């Protein structure tokens, strides 16, 4: 994966690259500390490419002392498995969504994914690089976890389906939508009038193909990688939820790393997080055209009616109660008033 040309080819043709089981740094050699870095994304996703680059830089800048091996595509288990391994010390780093499995342990972790809360990537990054991010990271330490300062972007999620374009909340009424196994996702689509079904991602393609569900929601990169355009016609750019991955370690595992190496590791992992943000933004632009060429029909609905429906239905009031007033006030500092 060396050189600008090769890296850019991987990023722009993300769906066409075969996924190896393990990404090993170019300079790999016997190291004093061999650390495992687990992810749930295919090896050709920008997150894994940039994590591998960080591993190469860390190996070099620690003089070969610290080698990080990246295990993509759930090679170390599903999200719940990897989070358990992280806490037990069997995995040293794990890029985990705050909206999904992490929120089962730290409920406020999901709040950056609140439906129709943020207007842009820049606003999300401002919040998570600022007070809101610090507030969340402080909560992680209470369960023995620590996160790097910069979150790795997955970007805004869009709705695809095989029935009709989604232009207003009425278009979602009773539509069977696959969502991840997460209370926030289920609650969001219930309040929008849809019929959400929690299905593991490995079963999404077949569920869409056999019409078990009408649609699903994901960032464009995942829609492309998983070839969902083969079984979905419409893609509505709803930007209904933003998601990203905290690069986490356990406090115990972090403290085992040589003190001099810690700032080097943090520096390079945070640098790669910023690189991923830029990669995802570029991908969303290029993949829009690619998916159109593959037959997907795009539309961009006005978010205001969706936000109004969530307010009227009590969605925001429900989640404000769950998160607490302190966290909610910090969120609204960046989103404006919700509900």
Buried (B, 14 or more C-beta within 10 A) or exposed (E): BEEEEEBEBBBBEBBEBEBBEEBBBEBBEEBEBEBBBBBBBBBBBBBBBBBBBBBBBBBBBBEBBBBBBBBBBBBBBBBEBBBBBBBEEBBBBBBBBBBBBBBBBBBBBBBBBBBBBBEEBEBBBBBBBEBBBEBBBEBBEEEEBBBBBBBBBBBBBBBBBBBBBBBEBEBBEEBBBBBBBBBBBBBBBBBBBBBBBEBEBEEBBEBBEEEBBBBBBBBBBBBBBBEBBEBBBBBBBBBBBBBBBBBBBBBEBBEEBEEEBBEBBBBBBBBBBBBBBEBBEBBBEBBBEBBEEEEBBBEEBEBEBBBEBBBEBEBBEBBBEBBEEEBBEBBBEBBEEBB
